[in-house]
Amino acid sequence: MQVANALRAAILTKVFKAGDKLPSRAELAKKYEVAPMTVQNALRELRDEGLIVSRQGSGVFVRERTERPVGLRPHIERAFEAEHVTIDFAGFSGETLQGVMQEPLDKIRIGRLTPASINIRMLVPDTTQPWAIPCQVEDLQDSPGFRKRMEEIMRRHTLAIVDNVQELGDLGLVKDVTVEIKVHRAAPLFKLYLLNNEEAFFGFYPVREHVIRFDGEPKPIYDLVGKEAILFHHSVTDDDTSTGSQYVEQARMWFDSMWSTVASEYSR
């Protein structure tokens, strides 16, 4: 993890620029005084985040235009270094968000991070209402059985976030904690993360067919595949007319409008 963090920082701060070839595994192992396998694992993590690409016979290179796409995890971790942390999420189940929040929350528990406040809002689809997508392959109709399954997954991940963050407030580790969930009736065709009102991450959910068993019977479903959603990154700059600044502002405006109009409180 330390090697991955060091290389990630070097890439994001342009020490290694887009298109640059990274040192060999042996050179990196010597520099960081670790085993080559440790370097290989670190490179695998950066590759999964979209920061680097391996070219057979040539080596490992910094991916062109590394600001798009990028991995969410390092940005979430940096967001928790702020005094006041705000995260707005709109998407399907919250599974990815729960996963990437574990490390910064653990750092708060041991005193390595000390935010004064954490405010999290999650906007997810209403599983009690029929869905246009996901749907049955045979007739494109809503699948109550699939919605029931997704309710269990969504409930597990979103409520885990609620419990883990509120615990920090209960323990007195964070002075001000707010975690809210609202549901809406629109099909969740994309995922959106807003971090501290300074960064936005956006990705489309591809629709894929796969077979799920309900009561022992196979059922083909057109499903949304979150793991295939590449996130694109936009951040606020000193120029409020820049694409990044305008994108973050418009994303926040969209989220707030959904939150304050058609969304309703999630019934736990």
C-alpha positions in Angstrom: 0.0 0.0 0.0 2.9 2.4 0.8 4.5 1.7 -2.6 1.2 2.2 -4.4 0.5 5.5 -2.5 4.0 6.8 -3.3 3.7 6.0 -7.0 0.1 7.3 -7.2 1.2 10.6 -5.6 4.1 10.8 -8.1 1.7 10.3 -11.0 -1.0 12.7 -9.8 1.6 15.5 -9.1 3.1 14.9 -12.6 6.5 13.7 -11.3 5.7 10.9 -13.8 3.8 12.5 -16.7 1.3 11.0 -19.0 3.1 8.6 -21.4 6.2 8.3 -19.2 7.7 4.9 -18.6 8.0 3.8 -15.0 11.2 2.3 -13.6 11.4 -1.4 -13.9 10.0 -3.7 -11.1 13.5 -4.4 -10.0 14.4 -0.7 -9.8 11.3 0.1 -7.9 11.9 -2.8 -5.5 15.4 -1.5 -4.8 14.2 2.1 -4.4 11.5 1.2 -1.9 13.4 -1.6 -0.3 10.6 -4.2 -0.9 10.2 -7.5 -2.7 9.5 -7.5 -6.4 6.1 -9.1 -5.6 5.2 -6.1 -3.5 5.9 -3.8 -6.4 3.9 -6.0 -8.7 0.9 -5.8 -6.3 1.2 -2.0 -6.1 1.3 -1.7 -9.9 -1.8 -4.0 -10.1 -3.7 -1.6 -7.9 -2.6 1.5 -10.0 -3.6 -0.4 -13.1 -7.0 -1.2 -11.7 -7.4 2.6 -10.9 -6.6 3.4 -14.6 -3.4 5.3 -13.8 -1.0 3.0 -15.6 -1.0 0.6 -18.5 1.3 -2.3 -19.2 2.7 -2.8 -22.8 4.0 -6.2 -23.5 7.7 -6.2 -24.1 8.0 -2.5 -23.4 7.2 -2.0 -19.7 4.7 0.0 -17.6 3.6 3.5 -18.7 1.6 6.3 -17.1 -1.7 6.3 -18.9 -2.5 9.2 -21.2 -4.8 11.8 -19.7 -4.6 10.3 -16.2 -7.2 12.7 -14.9 -9.8 10.6 -16.9 -10.5 8.0 -15.9 -9.1 7.6 -12.4 -9.6 5.5 -9.3 -12.0 6.8 -6.6 -10.2 5.5 -3.6 -7.2 7.9 -3.3 -9.5 10.9 -3.7 -11.9 9.7 -1.1 -9.0 9.2 1.3 -7.8 12.8 0.6 -11.3 14.1 1.1 -11.3 12.9 4.7 -8.2 14.9 5.4 -10.4 18.1 5.2 -11.8 19.7 8.4 -15.3 19.4 7.0 -16.0 16.3 4.9 -19.0 16.2 2.6 -19.8 13.3 0.3 -22.9 13.1 -2.0 -23.5 9.8 -3.8 -26.1 9.0 -6.4 -26.2 5.5 -7.9 -27.3 1.9 -7.5 -26.3 0.2 -4.2 -23.5 2.1 -2.5 -21.3 -1.0 -2.5 -18.3 0.9 -4.0 -18.7 3.8 -1.6 -18.7 1.5 1.4 -15.5 -0.2 0.2 -13.5 2.9 -0.4 -14.5 4.6 2.9 -13.2 1.8 5.1 -9.6 3.0 5.3 -10.2 6.6 6.1 -12.8 5.6 8.7 -10.3 3.3 10.3 -7.7 6.2 10.3 -10.2 8.3 12.2 -10.7 5.5 14.8 -7.0 5.4 15.5 -6.6 9.2 15.5 -4.6 9.6 12.2 -7.4 11.7 10.7 -9.4 14.2 12.7 -12.2 15.9 10.7 -14.5 18.1 12.7 -17.6 17.1 10.7 -18.8 14.5 8.2 -21.9 14.9 6.1 -22.9 12.2 3.8 -26.0 12.0 1.5 -26.9 8.9 -0.5 -29.5 9.0 -3.3 -30.6 5.5 -4.4 -33.5 4.0 -6.4 -36.7 3.1 -4.6 -36.9 -0.7 -4.5 -40.6 -0.7 -3.6 -41.5 0.7 -7.1 -41.3 -1.0 -10.5 -38.1 -0.4 -12.4 -37.6 0.2 -16.1 -34.0 -1.1 -15.7 -33.0 -3.7 -14.5 -35.7 -5.7 -16.2 -36.6 -9.2 -17.5 -35.0 -10.0 -20.9 -38.1 -11.8 -22.2 -40.5 -8.9 -22.0 -38.5 -6.0 -20.6 -40.9 -5.9 -17.7 -40.0 -5.2 -14.1 -38.8 -8.1 -11.9 -40.1 -7.9 -8.3 -37.8 -10.8 -7.4 -34.7 -8.9 -8.6 -35.8 -5.7 -6.8 -36.2 -7.7 -3.6 -32.6 -9.0 -4.0 -31.3 -5.5 -4.7 -33.1 -4.2 -1.7 -31.1 -6.6 0.5 -27.8 -5.6 -1.2 -28.6 -1.9 -1.1 -29.7 -2.1 2.5 -26.6 -3.9 3.6 -24.2 -1.4 2.1 -26.0 1.9 2.7 -26.8 1.0 6.3 -23.3 -0.1 6.9 -22.1 3.3 5.9 -24.7 4.9 8.2 -23.7 2.7 11.2 -19.9 3.1 10.6 -20.0 6.9 10.3 -22.5 7.5 13.1 -20.4 5.3 15.4 -17.6 7.9 15.0 -20.0 10.5 16.3 -21.2 8.3 19.2 -17.6 7.7 20.2 -16.8 11.4 20.2 -14.2 11.0 17.4 -16.1 13.4 15.1 -18.0 16.3 16.6 -20.7 16.7 13.9 -21.9 13.7 11.9 -24.9 13.5 9.5 -25.7 10.5 7.3 -28.9 10.5 5.2 -30.4 8.2 2.6 -33.2 9.1 0.2 -34.8 7.1 -2.6 -36.3 8.1 -5.9 -38.2 6.4 -8.7 -35.8 7.1 -11.6 -33.8 4.3 -13.2 -30.2 4.5 -11.9 -28.3 4.7 -15.2 -25.2 6.3 -13.8 -23.2 6.8 -10.6 -22.1 10.2 -9.3 -19.8 11.1 -6.4 -19.3 14.7 -5.1 -16.4 15.2 -2.7 -16.3 18.3 -0.5 -18.1 20.2 -3.3 -14.7 20.3 -5.0 -14.5 17.1 -7.0 -17.0 15.2 -9.1 -16.8 11.6 -10.4 -19.2 10.4 -13.0 -19.7 7.0 -14.7 -22.3 5.3 -16.8 -23.7 1.9 -15.8 -23.5 -0.5 -18.8 -26.5 -2.7 -19.3 -25.6 -6.4 -19.5 -27.6 -9.6 -19.7 -27.0 -12.3 -17.1 -28.9 -15.1 -15.6 -30.0 -15.0 -11.9 -31.8 -17.8 -10.1 -35.1 -17.1 -8.4 -36.6 -20.0 -6.4 -34.2 -22.3 -8.1 -35.3 -21.3 -11.6 -32.8 -19.4 -13.9 -34.1 -16.0 -15.1 -32.3 -13.8 -17.7 -32.1 -10.2 -16.5 -30.9 -7.0 -18.1 -28.8 -5.7 -15.3 -26.6 -2.6 -14.6 -23.0 -3.5 -14.2 -21.3 -1.1 -11.7 -17.9 -2.7 -11.9 -17.7 -1.8 -15.6 -18.5 1.9 -14.9 -15.4 3.9 -15.6 -15.3 7.1 -13.6 -14.5 10.5 -15.1 -13.0 13.1 -12.8 -13.7 16.8 -12.8 -12.5 19.3 -10.1 -13.0 22.9 -9.2 -10.2 25.3 -10.3 -9.4 28.9 -9.7 -11.3 29.7 -12.9 -15.0 29.4 -12.3 -15.6 29.3 -16.0 -13.4 26.2 -16.5 -15.0 22.9 -17.6 -14.1 21.3 -14.3 -15.6 24.1 -12.1 -18.8 24.2 -14.2 -19.2 20.4 -14.2 -18.9 20.2 -10.4 -21.4 23.1 -10.0 -23.9 21.5 -12.4 -23.5 18.1 -10.8 -24.1 19.6 -7.3 -27.1 21.5 -8.7 -28.6 18.3 -10.1 -28.1 16.4 -6.9 -29.6 19.1 -4.7 -32.6 19.4 -7.1 -33.3 15.6 -6.9 -32.7 15.6 -3.1 -35.1 18.4 -2.4 -37.9 17.5 -4.9 -38.7 14.0 -6.0 -36.6 12.1 -3.4 -38.1 10.8 -0.2 -36.7 9.4 3.1 -35.5 5.8 3.0 -37.6 3.6 5.1 -35.3 1.3 7.2 
